[in-house]
Amino acid sequence: VFAVSDLRRLPFANASFDAVMISSVIQYLADVDQVLSEAARVLKARGRLILTAWSSDALRMHLCARWINWHRRAKVHLHGRHRLMTLFAASGFQICREDTYAVDVFWRLTTFLATKVAD
């Protein structure tokens, strides 16, 4: 199912999906905790979450975020790894895999694969 909706209030019943994918969006959200809680709500026990976000470990990504914010193109929030790990755990996820990789000379992304801990 592909849906365009508010990630903080998904239009699906509890435990509807085996997997949820959130790609390249959380850097535009201040309230990632609500997004992760909602993903956990719609996932079945042991369901998988794949989340890709801008990597916060590279200076160039911080410079890019500042430039975008300064030019008011969007509001970018680089969520650090420690904060994300805390939010994953608080939302009931266990990280299975984490990969940070270059998309090109400038851009770096991090993808997390997480499992919802059984209810």
Disulfide bonds with the S-S distance in Angstrom:
none
